[in-house]
Amino acid sequence: MHSPQFPSRADRAPVTFDVIIAGCGPTGATLAAELRLHGVRVLVLEKETEPKSFVRIVGLHIRSLELMAMRGLLDRVLPHGRQRPAGGFFAAISKPAPKDLDSAHAYLLGIPQPVIERLLEEHAIALGAQVRRGRAVADLEQDDNGVTVVLADGERLRSRYLVGCDGGRSTVRKLLGVAFPGEPSRTDTLMGEMEVAAPQEEIAAKVAEVGEIHRPFWLRPFGAGVYSVVVPAGGVSDRAEPPTLADFQQRLRSVAGTDFGVHSPRWLSRFGDATRLAERYRVGRVLLAGDAAHIHPPIGGQGLNLGVQDAFNLGWKLAAQIHGWAPGTLLDTYEAERHPVAEDVLDNTRAQTELLSAGPGPQAVRRLLTELMDIDEVNRRLIEKITAIGVRYDLGEGPDLVGRRLRDIEVKQGRLYDLLHRGRGLLLDRTGRLTAGRWSDRVDHVADPAAALDVPCVLLRPDGHVAWAGDDQQDLDDRLSRWFGRPAG
């Protein structure tokens, strides 16, 4: 990490920022907003001079929608997206969503990627984050007091912490020397959005026929004649070059016998099935989040969601560290909690990739799983896995609810998630006997005997996960100390 570009310690500029974030994608922008909720001085560096211009539709899964609701963002996001049922995600096996999923937001929201990125960036800026575009990280050095960041133009910046949210080819991760083990890409797939001239009935029939042989393969309508098109890449074009409309036409004719009259593309891309996970999420004062920490095939649409959920987990913990009230191991729980979640996502995308391959063995397993998914509990387990509402962190002993997120239940003041807009902890108390006491500067308290809980009281972390459940004040105080540090005063 050390470079001759760095000045001596005596000549270093004083710390200007609490946190510098490399990358202003969904993960970086979400993290910046979470930190600003706690008054942390944040600078976001984005190497691209302009936001993405191509319109790619991404899906926000249930857990991400819940987190948006927790910060009062969901009402701003919903008008820009299209809701669809929360089913049929796992390996594109067409099964309906299970009934009564444990969420008030049990749907997928398809939304243009530039739109969600713009909304998240605007949210961070409105909260006071600085965003500088056209600024790429070239080098870094850290010491006991902070991190010196050197930009590509030679400018030096100083912060207390640095977070790499700079994608799968992360410069920050490479400068740290953190290993990124996994499997390289074996097969490529073309993906894009374009207009299609063929009639809908003809498309549906051909997709049903060809989809039994070639996977992944689909043409899914967005409306107004625009379709999402996915087709195996085969050997077309150079992997280093972006695909063309002619590539799509060639592959569609090869696979389906027709190109469906595709034309007027909105965007075109290719992706592989590389799967990698960073060995560490933290080295001293430098951390990794989002694609900088994990990459996997986009099957199931989990990538953006996984990164945003990293940011919600990390934000309040890093803010606590900066403000000096974090318990000694709080920041370490970021990696301890999120690394296993990423491992699980990588495993389920590996499984889905196999189920989409054309070999007789994988296809036999696919037929078996398709049959098993008629069992509600099997279907439910897979949907909860894809949408991340099944995540449970290991937070120690207690009821099964501990470590899980709590759904957006009704409370006397409206909805539970409306009480989490400020990014603070929350004690939801049905007994009326408990108190947040000297932690009230970090934890809100709502006494509501009618709250729809199966336990007397719950302590929620700022990310909506249950840190404690019970009715004993001393037990509660112990958990408050564990998650929110020493009491004030």
PyMOL commands that set and color helices and strands:
alter all, ss='L'
color gray80, all
select helices_A, chain A and resi 9-11+26-36+62-70+74-80+90-92+113-126+171-176+200-210+245-256+290-292+303-323+332-356+360-372+376-387+416-420+437-439+473-484
alter helices_A, ss='H'
color red, helices_A
select strands_A, chain A and resi 17-22+42-46+57-60+82-85+107-112+130-133+137-142+147-151+156-164+182-183+188-196+218-223+226-232+262-272+275-277+282-283+286-288+294-295+410-411+414-415+425-429+443-447+457-460+466-470
alter strands_A, ss='S'
color yellow, strands_A
deselect
rebuild
show_as cartoon
